[in-house]
Structure formats: C-alpha cells, structure tokens
C-alpha cells in the first residue's frame, strides 16, 4: 500500500529547540525500564542515550527498544527533566525529527509504501507536550 498526501515534518514544527544538558533519568523511569522489553536496560544506559541530546519535538528524546521479535517500544523522555512521558508500541519502528512535533509509527519504506498488514499501517501523530494526537 502506498498512501499519498501524508503529513510532513515541516508542517508540525517544534516550538523551540533545547540546547542544554540532558537531565539524569528520573527514578520512576529507572524503575520502569522493564517496559522497554529487556532487563539489560539500566538507567545509566538511558542516561547515555539522553546525553546525546534531544531527537524529537525540541526537547524530547525518543528511546527505541525491542519488545520481542516483532514489536518495538518507542519511549518519549523529556530531556530537560528526565521524566518518562509515554511509551507506544510499534511494529516497524518510528520516524521523528528534533525540529518537528510529528511522530510517525511504522513509517513508510523508501518507496513510500508499507506492507499489507493491519498492524504495519503507518500512523501519524502530533505531540502536544503531554500526549500524541493521531492526525492521519
């Protein structure tokens, strides 16, 4: 399936970009690492990912981890506070940009298509700072 007229990152700009140092992971996040599908994740590992800087919507970091063979978890952490805000399951990963509030789960392939399976369909979300609103 190859949809057309899908939302674009440029149409959902981030309000501002955070250039400060990433906060350490909140203790609640450290206690919830089991959500990411593996006991090997530690708060130190998440801290090192956050240290690379935000990668989504100005001041958030999306941490992608596997949840078994067929699914991933996309966890949004506020780089300014270290707080875990949301975890969403995906089948084919996610696409996002530092300068955009658009997050695409199960993004299209390089040809602009996706596999013919219901759980592989891309979903386009706009981040409002608290939750993801489905927009397409």
PyMOL commands that set and color helices and strands:
alter all, ss='L'
color gray80, all
select helices_A, chain A and resi 9-11+27-31+33-36+43-51+118-120
alter helices_A, ss='H'
color red, helices_A
select strands_A, chain A and resi 60-67+71-78+84-90+94-96+102-105+123-127+132-134
alter strands_A, ss='S'
color yellow, strands_A
deselect
rebuild
show_as cartoon
